[in-house]
Amino acid sequence: MEPKDVIKAQLMDARDLERTLNRMARQIVEVFSLDESTGDSFGLIGMQTRGVFLAQRLQRIISQVDGIDVPLGILDATMYRDDFRMRFKQPVVKETKIEFDIDGRHLVLIDDVLFTGRTVRAGLDALTDLGRPASVHFLVIVDRGLRELPIEAEFVGRKVPTLPGEEVRVRVQEMDDREGVWLVEYPESKITTS
């Protein structure tokens, strides 16, 4: 039997997560409404898997609060990761579905956690294979530091510095049957050095 991960702290509950998404939706609208060149020519791209649900919520909030119908796309960047052969014996490729033209459009790429930067780098590679956006902005619920690549998020829900052996887990009702953000410590047997 494998030892269980240890929950060190709950960083956000369901209300905190909802409040954070509301704030971030306002920030997105402010960035694009202040820039006359973007107008309503922006779109949201949710990265598989939890980023998709977060993007759907942001789209809904922007529509309800500001009356802006923002197009939403889904992106899977698994095959673009530079470490996918090391991480996955049989990679599970999920749906990519972007039914609007990304050429010349300002995009907000959405994921749950920013750690090494490899996932967002893969997402950028995947997007450029699909077209040439005017700009790509990055949004994450948690930036946990310890970056391996020079990547920063423009929209950040919360910065949570972590140590090796720790992980930040975002859980959404649509996928996990619970809602919130937790800081988890791996048991020593799961920690590997490279």
N, C-alpha and C positions, 0 to 999 in steps of 0.2 A: 504494500500500500504506500502510495506516494504522500509525503507530508503536505499538509494544506498550507496555502498562503496565509499570512497573518495580516489582518486589517489593522493598520497603524492609526488611521484617522478617516473620518468622513469629511470630505472637503466641501461638498455641496449636497443639499437634499433636493427634493423635487422643486420646492419653491425657489431655492437659490438658482437652480438651473433655468427655470422659467424666467426669472428676473434677469439673469445674465443674457438669455436669448433676446428678451425684449430690449435690453440696452444695446446689444450688438446690432439688432435690426435698425434701431434709431441711428446708430453710427454709420451703418451702410448707407442709409437714405441720406444722411447729412453729407457724406463724402460725395455721393453722386449728384445730389441736388444742388450743391454749391458750385459744381463744375459744369458750366453751361455746355461744354463740349461733350459731356457724357449724356446729359439729359436722362432719358429713360432707356438708353442703349446699354444697359448692364444686365448681367445674368448671374444666376447662382449655379454652382456645380458642386454637388455633394459627392465626396469620395466614399466608395464602398468601404465599410458597411455602415457604421454609425454616422458618418458624415452625411449620408443620404437622408436619414431621419432628421438630423439637425437642420439641413438645408430646407427640407419640406416645412419644418416649423418656422424657420426664418421667412420663407416665402409667404406663409399664411399670415404671420404677424405684419409683414410689410403691406400685404393686401388689405388686411383689416384696418390697420392704423392709418396708412397713407393712401390707400386706394390705388396703389401701383401694382400692376400685373407683371411681376418679374418672371421671366422664363427660368425654368429649372431643368438642369441636366444631371445625369448620373454618370460617374466615371469610375472604372476599375483600372488601376495602374499596376496590378500584380506582375504582369509580364514585362513591365518597364523597370522594375526594381533591379538594381545591380547585384543584390544579394539573394534573389529569389531561388536560385539553385541551391544555395546554402541553407535557406530557411525552410523550403518546401520540397519534399520528395515528389509529391503530386500536387502542384499548385492548383487551387480551386479558383478558376477565373469566373468572376461575376459579371453582371450586365453593365455595359456602357450604353447609355441612351441619352443622346443630346439631339433634340429635335428642333434646334434653332441654329442659325448660322452664327458661328463664333468669330468669324472674320470681322475685324474692326470693332468688336464689342468688348466692353470692359467686363471682366469676370471676377467673381469672388469664389475662390476654391475653398471648400469647407471640409474640415476634418475634426475629429474629436480631440486628439492629443498631438502636440509637436514634441518630438524627442530628438532623434538623430538628424532629421531632415531628409532622410532617404525616401520616405513615402511621398512627400510633397515634390521632391525633385523628380520622382517617377511620374507623378501627376502632371507636372509641367511638360515632361517629354511626351506623355500621352496626348495632352492638349495640343501641342504643336504639330503632332501628326494629324490632327483633325482640322486644323486651321490656324489662322494667325490673329489671335485676339489683340485688341488695342492695348490692353493691360491685364495683368492677373494680380489680384490681391488675395492674400491668404488669411483665413479665419480659423481659429482653433478655440475650443473651450478651455483647454489647459496647455500652457507652455511649461514643460518641465525641465528645460535646460539640458545640459550635457550634449550639445550639438556636435555632430561629426562633420556637417556641411554648413557653409555660411548662408543659412536660410533663416529669415525672420518672418513672423506673422504680423500683419498690419492690424488685425482685429484679434484681441486676446481677451478671453473671459477672465482668466486668472493665471498668474505666474506662480508655479509651485516648484521651487528648487528641490531636486531629488538626489539621492545617493545611489551608487551602484547597488543593485539588488532590490531596488524599489521600483514600483510601477504605479502609474496613475490609471485607474479604470473608470471610464465614463460608461454609465448604463442608462439606456433609454427604454421607456415603457414598451414601445413598439417591437422591440427585439428581445429585451431581457426580462420583461415582466416586473421591472423595478426601475427606479429613477434616482439618479444621483451620481456623485463622483467620489471615489475612494482612493486613498493612498495605501498601497499594499506592499508588504515585504515578502520576498520569496524566501522559502526555507533554504538553508545553506546548501542543500543538495542540488538545488536548481540554479544556483549562481555559477556562471562559467566565466572564465577570464579568457581574453583573446589578445 
